[in-house]
Amino acid sequence: MHSCLAGTMDKFVRIYSGGELVKGPNGVEFGDLSEQGIWFKAAPTYSELIDAVYKKLGLEPATHNVRAQGRTNVGGGAHRHFIMVPINDDMSWSNYVKAVFNGTDWNCLEVYVQAEKHLSPEPVSPEPALLDSEPLDAQHQNTPPRDPEQGASLFAPSMVTVNAPTVHSQHARLRRIRSTRARAGIRGRFAGEEVQSGQNQCGASGTVDTTSSLLIGLYDEVHRGRALASGQHLSELNPRNREPLRFDKRYERYLRPAGLMGLANICRAGLPSIDRALVSALVDRWRPETHTFHMPCGEITITLQDVAMILGLPISGHAVIVNKTESYIELYQRYLGKAPPSDKSRPGLRVAWVRAEFNKCPEDADEETIKHHARAYILSLVGGLLFPDASGDRYTVYPFPLIADLENIGSYSWGSATLAYLYRAMCDACRRQSDQSNLTGCLLLLQFWSWERFPIGRPDMLKPKFPNVDELEDDRDRPTVGLRWVVGACTYRSAPARCYEHFTNEFDLLTDDQVVWSPYREDRVKTLHLAPICTQDSHLWLTQAPLVFFFMVEVYTPERVMRQFGLHQECPPPFRDTSVELHWCCRGKVRSDWADKHKSFVDMWEVKEQHVIMEERPYDHANYMDYLRWYRRSTRIRLCTPRISNGHQDGASVRTATADDEDSLRASKLRYTPRAHLIHSVTDKLTILAKEAASQKGCSRGECSAFIERVTRTCVELVGELGGSSLCDIAAAVPDSTTIPAEQGSEGQRDTEDELNNSMVPDQENESGPVREKRTRFQVDHTQVDSRVHSRSPSKRRRGGPAPR
């Protein structure tokens, strides 16, 4: 029916123009735009479409440029969600038509067009020319791709070498970044532009430079981080993962060559509970634009190195993708010996059925039965932990055709597929704000990775007990880094306030020295006697080849986090688009030929060695500071917003635990007072003062007086913000500047400076009661300022000072 309908409807195109798109409950809507229909004798090409648009709108190509975007539904079933995709050539037009007529119930070509007059020629900007030593294609290295099917354009050239400093014009690079992000956003808006008006990301340094924004409006409009930064309350995400089946030693002969023994050992030792507050706080900082976490101290991400070291999964091997040639029911019957009852309501294999049939392998089982149970066990590892289904009661079955062939499981790159699946899961989850939003992906990897890198949420490890490697039958049974978090006795006693708000605040305050940038140094892991698989693929950790898992293709960007490898970080990092279009590829569009659809990306993975970054320069801290200055202007690093309270709580309105409460001790441990916004405010104000102080050299007495007054007022504000119950004394009286002679000797000037340095703040009571006050008025830098000054008896003890002798 779809093919018949497409044969008619692909000749008809609805054109919308004359206004702006609007956002509705189901995504992009056309609102009050003018609508016109165009019939074609046959399915039009891109050129025919644009020619017809010019004619329909009464425009001339000589005077106007026409830009087109197509609207398509990326929702599943009754849950429609419409987005816009750019149409700029035959390839993008063909892909849009296929997307509309392939597997959805929305079968109409809807094109939004914008017409712009040709601009008069502008003089060429004086940008630096390329050096003679720079490759000819260097100026195109960071050009965004025109279409996701042109796989090679999404990634850096083969054998990317960055031994020598890049001499591209930063201005030209940021202009190209802005261009591709404008194509991805609605109405050409930038996320950075809205951040600029609502939040100062640079603290005291100034407003956001939107020309270098890393944020795409299409993602940022519904991003959890933006919602938090605007003061919205969000709930924790609901993690989805499942315990594997019971382990049997007879499975080892299949697990070792498959490269899954490390994961099986972690499961045998006992999986930790997923800390939903911690993983939710991490996802809030995940950015689909760069596939990195945007922390205050820079970008950081989960890499192929982390996957190999923590879980011991293979990186080398074929991409985890295959065209399905027979039904899953037939595959189950052949390779599991039985098939589940027919259930067409949802895809996947029911966990309850698998557990009932394969949780325990019979003691007297023959070899074929052991193979059936081994496949089911591997499916529970892969489909339940590495690629968990969001349903909560089913295993992901996409990899089952690969699992069925026990002898060749190890020929696939399960590590890169696991990372691709986790990237996609976080790209989806970071844009979910409902109370029951799910988080899938390998959360075991995410949590262990966080524990290795950050002190936030990390348990204390007590007396880890590793297996004696001399007693192991096979080196492949040696531990991975992840095993140390389950074989030792871990406790959370040092972090009693384990809540979502706590972690969000702590990540807002994360500093450079708190991050373990290189957790796998030899001196840190040599006592673990790691399995060889942890490091055998180290030559691939810096590849820029795409990560593939069936319908998912995710861009891998190690060039953005070179510090994690102890290497030089280019500033700004070379731009590679993570592809909005690729993020729209989803299993909702049922198909069995993913290997054919993603052939260009699969081919790139097959030659992944040719796409390895060849960086030799070591990490340089001064260079990284330059990167941080650029980075802080380009993204959102603060998610915590100020509370209405300024630190003073009304004891009558805020109930606290008392000795009469049955759970008072527990309540006191669970209470948490957010402090990130307070520290941000104090930091910003002190930064402003420090910058002003640095500029006071050679200033006049009036300017100096004004600066001291600003320091005084700021100190008063900070005392109040820090929760002081009363304002402390700062110094003595400030004289009236109008009484100071215009020309004063050096001795008189020193006296005046002494008095200025002893200025104090208003209306204070000391421990002995009220003190006598007087008012002085003084003119500072053409500004009238009232100051109440306290006089003290010399015998009175100053607050915080030493007792009189």
Protein Blocks (a to p, Z undefined) as FASTA:
>chain_A
ZZmmmmmmmmpccddehiacdddfeopaekjaccdddddfbdcdfklmmmmmmmmnopaf
klpccdddddddfbehjlccddddddfbfklmmmmmmmmmgopabdcddddddddddddd
ddddddddddfklcfklmmmmgccfbfklmmlmpccehiafkbccfbdfklmmmmmmmmm
mmmmghhiafklmmmmmocfklmnoccdfklccbdfklmmmgfklmmmnopacddddddd
dddddddfklmmmmmmnopmmmmmmmmnopadddfklmmmmmmmpcfklopacdfkbccd
ddfklmmmmnopafbdcddddddfbdfklmmmmmnopacdddfkbgcjdfklmmmmmmpc
cfklcfklmmmmmmmmmmmmmmmmmmccfklpaccfklmmmmmmmmlmmmpcfklmmmmm
mmmmmmmmmmccbfkbccedjfklmmmmmmmmpmghpacdehiadddfklpfbfklpccf
klmmmmpccdfklmmbacfklmmmmmmmocfklpcfblmbfklmmmnopafklmmmmmmm
mpcbdcdehjbccdddfklmmmmnopacddddddddehjmlmmpcfklgcfklmmmmmmm
mmmmmmmmmmcccdfbdcdfklmmmmmmmmmmmmcfbfbdcdfbeoiacfklmccddfkl
mklmmmmmmpccdfklmmmmmmmmmmmmmmmmmmmgopafklmmmmmmmmmmmmmmmmmm
nopabdcdfbdcdddfklpcfbdcfklmmmmmmmmmmgccehiadfkbccddddddddee
hiacddddddddfkbccehiacdZZ
